[in-house]
Amino acid sequence: MTQSPDQYLSTRGHAANETFADALLRGIAPDGGLYMPTAWPTLSSLKQTKDADYSVIAREVLTPFVGDSLPEGAVERAVAHLVKGFDHPLVTPLVELESGLFVLELFRGPTAAFKDLAMQLVAALSDEALEASGETLTLLTATSGDTGAAAVRAFAGKKRIKLIVLHPLDRVSPIQRKQMTTVEADNVLNLAVRGDFDDCQRLVKQLLADETLRERGRLSSVNSINWGRLAGQIPYYVSATLQLGQAAHFVVPTGNFGDAFAGIAARKMGLPVAGMTAAVNQNDALARAINEGVYDRRPAVESASVSMDVQAPSNFERLVFEASGRDADQTRKLFEDFAANGTVTLPDDLRKALTAETRAVSVDEATTAAEIRHVYQAWGRVVCPHTAVALHAARKMDRNGAPVVALSTAHPSKFGGYVESVLGIAPEPAPVIAALGDKPERLSVIDSDYASVRDAVGSF
């Protein structure tokens, strides 16, 4: 079969290829794998400019992945919808802190977090696909905070879409929870799970694999297991590189590894990238896998950077698939063994291939707090704990002459209580945060077993 960026295969090799529209609306492949393009497109027509137009960048990136599976003009309409929701003309502006050290502001959208950049696109593209087919869709997402908020904002009120959000009870910030639970929309169900994010993610994957639920209608996910979500994160790497005018080393605070894999995807498309570093918090399964060769699931520990409290990052599967030379058999066996046993040892050649794709570092809680203080004292800038994790890793690395860009993933006021406890001052609230007020919340609390979540979803 001809390989093309608008045709999608499963990382586990036992599912038929799909178009972009089908991969978008299904989310996860029938064999439990994640969709990947059968070939990487090439970035070719973008010019180096500090005033890079994000609309042009996003269209250039997304169009080859979509092909002709959506109505004509769908990508242009989705991109136009996206940029209207951001308060800066560059959408994702680059800010220099000191010579060679930058932050990429990804929090200027409707929920003040980087998830808006992909979620607004996915919502618009899903609408286009469903209008064309006449179908309806139930979307599932597990969230450690920001994904759920962005999804609720993007999909609330959609006529052809129901949205079900699972978050770990009492393990997201109060602001993140309110952004999910104060939106009055009959097509949204918020479920607070007695467990951690990995429990929520496990339950979503079980629901997506339940064919009896699929018999009742289309079922998909808007976690970064969905290729549409991940593709929507590639443009800001391109934007940052064009604003700089040269290749950068990107340091990405990451939980589920989707944000970081989007940077790797950009490099596969030909974007000049000096290097990638995935920065995790004390939940360091990803860093241990890459640095030590053992992928080992442990209970997630609560951290200030709550969106990174992940010990089984889904997009690690995409990284393994790509680093293994797209060996679906090896990928399938590794992740089936991990699901069964909770631990796998990576072959030496695979671990070396992983380290060629990305570095990985872990930053503990005390260091995160110290970095927030340092950033404020050195540059008068207030940052969220996730950004602090990335900045600490960025400042401590050997830059080798290349500029270093730390991704700033959320406005600090989303974690105002923690930031205030560190600095002694409360961050100025983002306008979208101030607008929350004291609205009533709507959510249901459930246990972390499959029967409980299936009953809640089935009733909805």
URQUI-V296649 format. One record per residue. N is the residue number from 1. RES is the residue in three letters. PHI is phi in radians with two decimals (* if undefined). PSI is psi in radians with two decimals (none if undefined). NEAR is the number of other C-alpha atoms within 10 Angstrom. Layout:
BEGIN
N_RES_PHI_PSI_NEAR + N_RES_PHI_PSI_NEAR
END
This chain:
BEGIN
1_MET_*_2.43_5 + 2_THR_-1.11_2.34_6 + 3_GLN_-1.54_2.37_12 + 4_SER_-2.66_2.53_15 + 5_PRO_-1.14_-0.23_20 + 6_ASP_-1.75_0.23_24 + 7_GLN_-2.06_2.45_24 + 8_TYR_-2.17_2.35_25 + 9_LEU_-2.00_2.90_23 + 10_SER_-1.62_2.50_27 + 11_THR_-1.11_-0.26_28 + 12_ARG_-1.83_-0.08_27 + 13_GLY_1.36_0.09_21 + 14_HIS_-2.04_0.54_16 + 15_ALA_-2.38_2.61_16 + 16_ALA_-1.18_2.65_11 + 17_ASN_-1.15_2.65_19 + 18_GLU_-2.29_2.81_20 + 19_THR_-1.37_2.99_19 + 20_PHE_-1.03_-0.79_26 + 21_ALA_-1.05_-0.75_23 + 22_ASP_-1.23_-0.68_16 + 23_ALA_-1.12_-0.68_25 + 24_LEU_-1.10_-0.80_23 + 25_LEU_-1.43_-0.33_25 + 26_ARG_-1.59_-0.69_24 + 27_GLY_1.55_-1.09_27 + 28_ILE_-2.14_2.53_22 + 29_ALA_-1.25_2.71_28 + 30_PRO_-1.05_-0.42_17 + 31_ASP_-1.55_0.13_15 + 32_GLY_1.56_-0.06_20 + 33_GLY_-1.46_3.09_24 + 34_LEU_-1.86_2.51_25 + 35_TYR_-1.30_2.46_28 + 36_MET_-2.40_2.58_25 + 37_PRO_-1.12_2.49_22 + 38_THR_-1.21_-0.31_20 + 39_ALA_-2.63_2.67_17 + 40_TRP_-1.57_2.27_19 + 41_PRO_-1.27_2.94_20 + 42_THR_-1.99_2.24_16 + 43_LEU_-1.28_2.19_17 + 44_SER_-2.33_-0.60_11 + 45_SER_-1.83_0.04_8 + 46_LEU_-1.41_2.35_15 + 47_LYS_-1.72_2.58_10 + 48_GLN_-1.21_2.10_15 + 49_THR_-2.76_2.42_13 + 50_LYS_-1.25_-0.29_16 + 51_ASP_-1.84_0.72_12 + 52_ALA_-0.99_2.24_21 + 53_ASP_-1.39_2.01_16 + 54_TYR_-1.09_-0.58_21 + 55_SER_-1.06_-0.77_18 + 56_VAL_-1.14_-0.76_14 + 57_ILE_-1.05_-0.87_22 + 58_ALA_-1.09_-0.71_26 + 59_ARG_-1.11_-0.75_17 + 60_GLU_-1.07_-0.74_18 + 61_VAL_-1.23_-0.81_23 + 62_LEU_-1.43_-0.59_22 + 63_THR_-0.97_-0.79_17 + 64_PRO_-1.10_-0.54_18 + 65_PHE_-1.26_-0.49_25 + 66_VAL_-1.50_-0.66_20 + 67_GLY_1.06_-2.40_18 + 68_ASP_-1.88_0.43_14 + 69_SER_-1.44_-0.18_16 + 70_LEU_-2.09_2.82_20 + 71_PRO_-0.99_2.63_13 + 72_GLU_-0.99_2.33_11 + 73_GLY_1.50_0.03_10 + 74_ALA_-1.09_-0.75_20 + 75_VAL_-1.14_-0.76_22 + 76_GLU_-1.07_-0.73_17 + 77_ARG_-1.18_-0.67_15 + 78_ALA_-1.15_-0.74_22 + 79_VAL_-1.16_-0.71_23 + 80_ALA_-1.07_-0.71_17 + 81_HIS_-1.09_-0.72_16 + 82_LEU_-1.07_-0.96_26 + 83_VAL_-1.17_-0.44_20 + 84_LYS_-1.11_-0.41_13 + 85_GLY_-1.55_0.06_16 + 86_PHE_-1.98_2.58_20 + 87_ASP_-1.76_0.26_13 + 88_HIS_-2.28_2.43_13 + 89_PRO_-1.07_-0.48_13 + 90_LEU_-1.53_-0.08_20 + 91_VAL_1.18_-0.99_24 + 92_THR_-2.16_1.37_26 + 93_PRO_-1.23_2.62_20 + 94_LEU_-1.75_2.30_22 + 95_VAL_-2.14_2.23_14 + 96_GLU_-1.54_2.20_13 + 97_LEU_-1.58_-0.74_14 + 98_GLU_-2.68_3.03_9 + 99_SER_-0.96_2.04_8 + 100_GLY_1.50_-0.03_13 + 101_LEU_-2.13_2.15_19 + 102_PHE_-2.26_2.76_23 + 103_VAL_-2.07_2.47_24 + 104_LEU_-1.79_1.96_21 + 105_GLU_-1.38_1.96_24 + 106_LEU_-1.94_0.25_23 + 107_PHE_-1.99_0.41_25 + 108_ARG_-1.68_0.34_23 + 109_GLY_-1.75_-2.90_25 + 110_PRO_-1.22_-0.27_24 + 111_THR_-2.13_0.21_29 + 112_ALA_1.08_0.64_24 + 113_ALA_-2.58_2.76_24 + 114_PHE_-1.11_-0.37_26 + 115_LYS_-1.08_-0.40_27 + 116_ASP_-1.05_-0.57_29 + 117_LEU_-1.09_-0.71_28 + 118_ALA_-1.55_-0.62_24 + 119_MET_-1.17_-0.68_29 + 120_GLN_-1.12_-0.66_25 + 121_LEU_-1.16_-0.80_27 + 122_VAL_-1.08_-0.70_27 + 123_ALA_-1.08_-0.81_23 + 124_ALA_-1.16_-0.74_20 + 125_LEU_-1.21_-0.64_25 + 126_SER_-1.11_-0.73_22 + 127_ASP_-0.98_-0.80_22 + 128_GLU_-1.06_-0.79_21 + 129_ALA_-1.14_-0.73_21 + 130_LEU_-1.27_-0.66_17 + 131_GLU_-1.08_-0.67_14 + 132_ALA_-1.20_-0.63_12 + 133_SER_-1.63_-0.31_10 + 134_GLY_1.35_0.18_9 + 135_GLU_-1.59_3.00_13 + 136_THR_-2.07_2.90_18 + 137_LEU_-2.54_2.41_21 + 138_THR_-1.88_2.15_22 + 139_LEU_-1.82_2.42_24 + 140_LEU_-2.06_2.49_27 + 141_THR_-2.59_2.42_24 + 142_ALA_-1.70_2.47_27 + 143_THR_-2.46_2.49_26 + 144_SER_-1.74_0.20_29 + 145_GLY_2.53_-1.20_27 + 146_ASP_-1.31_-0.62_26 + 147_THR_-1.06_-0.79_27 + 148_GLY_-1.09_-0.77_29 + 149_ALA_-1.06_-0.79_27 + 150_ALA_-1.16_-0.66_26 + 151_ALA_-1.16_-0.78_30 + 152_VAL_-1.06_-0.78_26 + 153_ARG_-1.11_-0.67_20 + 154_ALA_-1.35_-0.61_21 + 155_PHE_-1.88_-0.17_24 + 156_ALA_-1.00_2.29_18 + 157_GLY_1.49_-0.03_17 + 158_LYS_-1.17_2.31_15 + 159_LYS_-1.27_-0.58_12 + 160_ARG_-1.77_0.10_16 + 161_ILE_-2.29_2.31_22 + 162_LYS_-1.86_2.47_21 + 163_LEU_-2.13_2.23_26 + 164_ILE_-2.10_2.12_24 + 165_VAL_-2.00_2.20_26 + 166_LEU_-1.90_2.14_28 + 167_HIS_-2.24_2.65_29 + 168_PRO_-1.26_2.19_25 + 169_LEU_-0.98_2.23_19 + 170_ASP_1.10_0.34_13 + 171_ARG_-2.23_0.46_24 + 172_VAL_-2.20_2.84_25 + 173_SER_-1.23_2.67_20 + 174_PRO_-0.97_-0.65_14 + 175_ILE_-1.16_-0.81_20 + 176_GLN_-1.01_-0.77_24 + 177_ARG_-1.09_-0.80_24 + 178_LYS_-1.11_-0.61_21 + 179_GLN_-1.10_-0.46_24 + 180_MET_-1.51_-0.71_27 + 181_THR_-1.71_-0.13_24 + 182_THR_-1.73_-0.02_17 + 183_VAL_-1.41_2.11_19 + 184_GLU_-1.54_1.76_15 + 185_ALA_-2.61_2.18_17 + 186_ASP_-1.21_-0.26_13 + 187_ASN_-1.62_0.18_18 + 188_VAL_-2.10_2.29_26 + 189_LEU_-2.13_2.14_21 + 190_ASN_-1.80_2.14_21 + 191_LEU_-2.03_2.13_24 + 192_ALA_-1.68_2.06_20 + 193_VAL_-1.71_2.30_25 + 194_ARG_-1.29_1.53_18 + 195_GLY_2.97_-2.77_19 + 196_ASP_-1.97_-3.10_24 + 197_PHE_-1.06_-0.68_29 + 198_ASP_-1.08_-0.59_25 + 199_ASP_-1.09_-0.79_24 + 200_CYS_-1.07_-0.75_26 + 201_GLN_-1.14_-0.71_25 + 202_ARG_-1.08_-0.76_17 + 203_LEU_-1.14_-0.69_24 + 204_VAL_-1.09_-0.74_25 + 205_LYS_-1.14_-0.64_20 + 206_GLN_-1.16_-0.71_15 + 207_LEU_-1.11_-0.74_21 + 208_LEU_-1.15_-0.47_23 + 209_ALA_-1.55_-0.06_18 + 210_ASP_-1.46_1.74_14 + 211_GLU_-1.16_-0.42_13 + 212_THR_-1.18_-0.54_10 + 213_LEU_-1.26_-0.68_15 + 214_ARG_-1.12_-0.47_15 + 215_GLU_-1.12_-0.34_9 + 216_ARG_-1.58_-0.04_11 + 217_GLY_2.54_3.01_13 + 218_ARG_-1.07_2.41_16 + 219_LEU_-2.35_2.28_24 + 220_SER_-2.61_-3.08_28 + 221_SER_-2.32_2.61_27 + 222_VAL_-1.98_0.33_29 + 223_ASN_-1.20_3.01_26 + 224_SER_-1.28_0.05_29 + 225_ILE_-1.15_-0.40_26 + 226_ASN_-1.38_2.16_24 + 227_TRP_-1.04_-0.59_27 + 228_GLY_-1.02_-0.70_28 + 229_ARG_-1.09_-0.80_27 + 230_LEU_-1.19_-0.73_24 + 231_ALA_-1.05_-0.60_24 + 232_GLY_-1.22_-0.17_24 + 233_GLN_-1.68_-0.21_28 + 234_ILE_-1.13_-0.69_26 + 235_PRO_-1.00_-0.56_25 + 236_TYR_-1.31_-0.36_26 + 237_TYR_-1.19_-0.70_26 + 238_VAL_-1.14_-0.78_26 + 239_SER_-1.03_-0.79_28 + 240_ALA_-1.08_-0.74_27 + 241_THR_-1.15_-0.69_24 + 242_LEU_-1.20_-0.66_21 + 243_GLN_-1.12_-0.66_19 + 244_LEU_-1.30_-0.63_17 + 245_GLY_1.42_0.22_13 + 246_GLN_-2.83_2.94_15 + 247_ALA_-1.20_2.50_18 + 248_ALA_-2.16_2.78_25 + 249_HIS_-1.66_2.08_22 + 250_PHE_-1.67_2.34_28 + 251_VAL_-2.01_2.08_32 + 252_VAL_-2.04_2.05_29 + 253_PRO_-1.26_2.18_32 + 254_THR_-2.45_2.59_29 + 255_GLY_-2.05_-1.10_29 + 256_ASN_-1.61_0.01_27 + 257_PHE_1.24_0.13_27 + 258_GLY_-1.19_-0.77_25 + 259_ASP_-1.05_-0.75_26 + 260_ALA_-1.22_-0.70_27 + 261_PHE_-1.16_-0.50_26 + 262_ALA_-1.06_-0.64_23 + 263_GLY_-1.18_-0.67_28 + 264_ILE_-1.13_-0.70_21 + 265_ALA_-1.07_-0.72_20 + 266_ALA_-1.05_-0.71_24 + 267_ARG_-1.15_-0.68_22 + 268_LYS_-1.10_-0.47_16 + 269_MET_-1.47_-0.01_17 + 270_GLY_1.85_0.03_13 + 271_LEU_-1.17_2.26_20 + 272_PRO_-1.19_2.08_15 + 273_VAL_-2.29_2.19_20 + 274_ALA_-1.32_-0.42_17 + 275_GLY_2.98_2.87_20 + 276_MET_-2.27_2.38_24 + 277_THR_-2.26_2.18_24 + 278_ALA_-1.61_2.08_23 + 279_ALA_-1.84_2.10_31 + 280_VAL_-2.00_2.88_29 + 281_ASN_-1.57_-2.65_31 + 282_GLN_-1.20_-0.22_21 + 283_ASN_-1.46_1.59_24 + 284_ASP_-1.94_0.47_27 + 285_ALA_-0.98_-0.73_23 + 286_LEU_-1.11_-0.81_29 + 287_ALA_-1.12_-0.69_21 + 288_ARG_-1.16_-0.66_16 + 289_ALA_-1.11_-0.81_21 + 290_ILE_-1.27_-0.70_24 + 291_ASN_-1.51_-0.53_17 + 292_GLU_-2.02_-0.28_13 + 293_GLY_1.48_0.22_19 + 294_VAL_-2.14_2.07_18 + 295_TYR_-1.71_1.93_25 + 296_ASP_-2.31_2.14_18 + 297_ARG_-1.50_2.21_21 + 298_ARG_-2.23_2.77_15 + 299_PRO_-1.03_2.40_15 + 300_ALA_-1.19_2.41_20 + 301_VAL_-1.80_2.39_15 + 302_GLU_-1.12_2.35_18 + 303_SER_-2.34_2.90_18 + 304_ALA_-1.14_-0.62_22 + 305_SER_-1.53_1.23_26 + 306_VAL_-1.07_-0.52_21 + 307_SER_-1.22_-0.14_27 + 308_MET_-1.92_0.20_27 + 309_ASP_-1.42_1.24_28 + 310_VAL_-2.29_2.29_31 + 311_GLN_-2.05_0.05_23 + 312_ALA_-2.46_1.20_29 + 313_PRO_-1.13_2.11_21 + 314_SER_-1.03_-0.71_22 + 315_ASN_-1.35_-0.03_22 + 316_PHE_-1.05_-0.53_21 + 317_GLU_-1.10_-0.70_21 + 318_ARG_-1.13_-0.69_23 + 319_LEU_-1.12_-0.78_23 + 320_VAL_-1.08_-0.77_25 + 321_PHE_-1.03_-0.80_24 + 322_GLU_-1.23_-0.77_20 + 323_ALA_-1.18_-0.47_20 + 324_SER_-1.43_0.10_18 + 325_GLY_1.35_0.53_11 + 326_ARG_1.07_0.75_19 + 327_ASP_-1.49_1.66_15 + 328_ALA_-1.15_-0.62_20 + 329_ASP_-1.13_-0.78_13 + 330_GLN_-1.14_-0.73_18 + 331_THR_-1.10_-0.81_23 + 332_ARG_-1.05_-0.83_22 + 333_LYS_-1.10_-0.74_13 + 334_LEU_-1.06_-0.80_19 + 335_PHE_-1.42_-0.43_22 + 336_GLU_-1.21_-0.70_15 + 337_ASP_-1.13_-0.70_14 + 338_PHE_-1.11_-0.74_17 + 339_ALA_-1.11_-0.63_14 + 340_ALA_-1.38_-0.66_9 + 341_ASN_-1.98_-0.30_11 + 342_GLY_1.40_0.03_14 + 343_THR_-2.76_2.49_17 + 344_VAL_-2.51_2.57_20 + 345_THR_-1.75_2.22_15 + 346_LEU_-1.43_2.42_17 + 347_PRO_-1.03_2.60_10 + 348_ASP_-1.01_-0.72_11 + 349_ASP_-1.16_-0.59_10 + 350_LEU_-1.21_-0.75_18 + 351_ARG_-1.07_-0.71_20 + 352_LYS_-1.11_-0.68_16 + 353_ALA_-1.16_-0.63_17 + 354_LEU_-1.12_-0.76_23 + 355_THR_-1.20_-0.38_16 + 356_ALA_-1.28_-0.43_13 + 357_GLU_-1.46_-0.70_18 + 358_THR_-2.76_2.57_19 + 359_ARG_-1.47_2.89_16 + 360_ALA_-2.54_2.35_22 + 361_VAL_-2.36_2.66_21 + 362_SER_-2.02_2.40_19 + 363_VAL_-2.14_2.17_19 + 364_ASP_-1.45_3.09_15 + 365_GLU_-1.15_-0.77_16 + 366_ALA_-1.10_-0.69_8 + 367_THR_-1.19_-0.64_14 + 368_THR_-1.06_-0.83_25 + 369_ALA_-1.10_-0.74_20 + 370_ALA_-1.11_-0.60_14 + 371_GLU_-1.22_-0.67_23 + 372_ILE_-1.03_-0.75_24 + 373_ARG_-1.13_-0.76_20 + 374_HIS_-1.08_-0.81_17 + 375_VAL_-1.05_-0.70_17 + 376_TYR_-1.22_-0.74_13 + 377_GLN_-1.24_-0.65_12 + 378_ALA_-1.39_-0.66_10 + 379_TRP_-2.28_0.07_10 + 380_GLY_1.12_0.44_11 + 381_ARG_-1.94_2.36_14 + 382_VAL_-1.75_2.23_24 + 383_VAL_-2.21_2.75_25 + 384_CYS_-1.34_2.85_24 + 385_PRO_-1.10_-0.52_30 + 386_HIS_-1.16_-0.79_29 + 387_THR_-1.09_-0.64_29 + 388_ALA_-1.09_-0.68_29 + 389_VAL_-1.03_-0.81_32 + 390_ALA_-1.15_-0.75_31 + 391_LEU_-1.15_-0.67_28 + 392_HIS_-1.08_-0.81_21 + 393_ALA_-1.08_-0.67_22 + 394_ALA_-1.16_-0.74_24 + 395_ARG_-1.22_-0.49_14 + 396_LYS_-1.59_-0.13_8 + 397_MET_-1.49_2.78_11 + 398_ASP_-1.39_1.99_9 + 399_ARG_-1.34_-0.36_16 + 400_ASN_0.93_0.57_9 + 401_GLY_1.45_-0.21_10 + 402_ALA_-1.57_2.53_16 + 403_PRO_-1.12_2.58_18 + 404_VAL_-1.99_2.26_27 + 405_VAL_-2.05_2.02_27 + 406_ALA_-1.64_2.28_29 + 407_LEU_-1.38_2.20_31 + 408_SER_-1.76_1.85_29 + 409_THR_-1.65_-0.26_29 + 410_ALA_-2.66_2.62_25 + 411_HIS_-1.21_2.41_28 + 412_PRO_-1.06_-0.45_27 + 413_SER_-1.21_-0.22_23 + 414_LYS_-1.21_-0.32_25 + 415_PHE_-2.27_0.73_25 + 416_GLY_-1.04_-0.69_21 + 417_GLY_-1.08_-0.77_17 + 418_TYR_-1.20_-0.80_19 + 419_VAL_-1.05_-0.71_23 + 420_GLU_-1.12_-0.65_15 + 421_SER_-1.14_-0.45_11 + 422_VAL_-1.51_-0.77_16 + 423_LEU_-1.69_-0.34_17 + 424_GLY_1.44_0.04_11 + 425_ILE_-2.34_2.56_12 + 426_ALA_-1.51_2.39_17 + 427_PRO_-1.17_2.55_20 + 428_GLU_-1.07_2.21_13 + 429_PRO_-1.20_2.44_15 + 430_ALA_-1.10_2.58_17 + 431_PRO_-0.91_-0.69_12 + 432_VAL_-1.21_-0.43_15 + 433_ILE_-1.36_-0.77_19 + 434_ALA_-1.05_-0.55_11 + 435_ALA_-1.28_-0.19_10 + 436_LEU_-1.16_-0.69_14 + 437_GLY_0.99_-2.45_10 + 438_ASP_-2.02_0.74_8 + 439_LYS_-1.12_2.57_13 + 440_PRO_-1.17_2.62_11 + 441_GLU_-1.83_2.60_14 + 442_ARG_-2.24_2.04_16 + 443_LEU_-2.79_2.78_16 + 444_SER_-2.12_2.40_13 + 445_VAL_-1.71_2.27_17 + 446_ILE_-2.33_2.81_19 + 447_ASP_-1.33_2.91_15 + 448_SER_-1.60_0.46_18 + 449_ASP_-1.77_2.72_15 + 450_TYR_-1.13_-0.63_15 + 451_ALA_-1.06_-0.70_12 + 452_SER_-1.13_-0.82_15 + 453_VAL_-1.25_-0.61_22 + 454_ARG_-1.16_-0.67_17 + 455_ASP_-1.10_-0.77_11 + 456_ALA_-1.12_-0.76_16 + 457_VAL_-1.20_-0.72_16 + 458_GLY_-1.08_-0.69_10 + 459_SER_-1.16_-0.66_7 + 460_PHE_-1.19_none_14
END
